[in-house]
Structures are given as structure tokens and as C-alpha cells.
Amino acid sequence: MPDTTILVIEDDAAIRRGVVDALEYGGYRTLEAGDGNGGLDLALKANYRLLLLDLVLPGRDGFSILSELKKKRPGQAVIILSARGEENDRVRGLGLGADDYVMKPFSVRELLARVEAVLRRTCERPAPSEERELPGGKVDLTSGKIAFHDGDGVELSEREAGLLRYLLDAAGRVVSRDEILRHVWGLDPERTETRTLDMHIMHLRTKLRDRDQQMLVTVRGKGWRFHGSPVP
């Protein structure tokens, strides 16, 4: 499935790198986290189609992440990756809503086959609507569609929807460039020099009809803040 984003939560850096490389070789985009707390934050806020989840993690463990995720995003597709093959673990993971359980070690071919199978099975699964109110309209972050009160509408890209979700979830807090790169793009800000974020901010303002930057406000030297109503 082209242009599909997959989130990988795995604490072993070598395994995580191997999984990410395999997915990107298969044509997928990736986000990644190396611990349970950061992983849960990404799992709840980022925009992605499938989560690959390790069970044994520093901070929150995989079962805790899966349980919390299914409360907030019940339609989310999840594959557990684990060296723990006990029947109780498999039953618990599937019972919490995982779509598949892959035992380590696994080959690249097996991983990609399992990923493709889960994506095929879940592509027609009705995703829960995630509607948020906006000045002048509303947005469904699941479908990426903005509907304005005057009857017009516009579609967001997957990345734009993820960026808007993160800004909305910040609830008026100033969000820095580094934070967005880390949690929405899944990049290390210290190793990244990109103007892509600025372009996405500009495109998002255009689609939000925020010509005067009253909604998505630049806080000079700090980042951006989303205002749910025009700034006085």
C-alpha cells in the first residue's frame, strides 16, 4: 500500500533499525519510538495505518500501550512483535485487540507478508470518526477532511492531518519545531535540517482558510500555537 505510514515501537535499537529499513524498502513510511512512554505518546497522537509493537519496553510495556490505544483509537491496526511466545501472552495480546502476533526472530519476507496481510484485512475496517470543531467548520482527522459551514470542503494529506491533530491536542500550548519533528515526523531534530515543516504549516494554513494567521499562530523563536477562535 503506497504512501502508508507504519509506527514501530521497539526498544532494541538494532532490531528497530532492521524493521524500519525493511518497511522502507517495502515502500512504507515509518515513525519510530524506543521506549514505552514516548511510544504511547506517538501511538495516540501520530497519524499512521499500522503499529508494530514490542511487549517488553522501558517505561510502559506493550500490553499497557495496547490497552490504552484501543480505548482511544479502537479501530487501530496493531501487530505485536515479541520474543515472548508463551500462549498466555499471545492470548492476552490478541484479546486486547492486536491483529497479529509475530515471534522474534523473523525474516524480512515474513514481516512484510504479515504487514501486508493485516493492512489488507483492516483497510475496509470502519475507522472511528475523530471529528474536531474548528473556527468556521469541523475536521474529521480520520478521513482528513475539513467541512466548512458554508458547504465547501478540503482534504488534508496524511502528514497535514497528523500535524493538525498534534497541534489541536496541545490545547493552546506552544509547540516547538523540534517537538513536531520528533513526534509527528519521527525524526531526530539534531540530525535534521529541513524546511518541510514550514511548507506543511503554510499549506495547512491555506486549507484552514487561516490567511491572517489568527488560528495557527507563529510564536517567534518558540514554535506554533493553535487557537480555536480568532486571536484578539
Helices and strands as residue ranges (DSSP letters): E 5-9, H 13-25, E 29-33, H 36-45, E 50-54, H 62-72, E 77-82, H 87-95, E 100-103, H 108-122, E 131-134, E 137-140, E 145-148, E 153-155, H 158-169, H 177-183, G 189-191, H 196-207, E 216-219, E 223-226
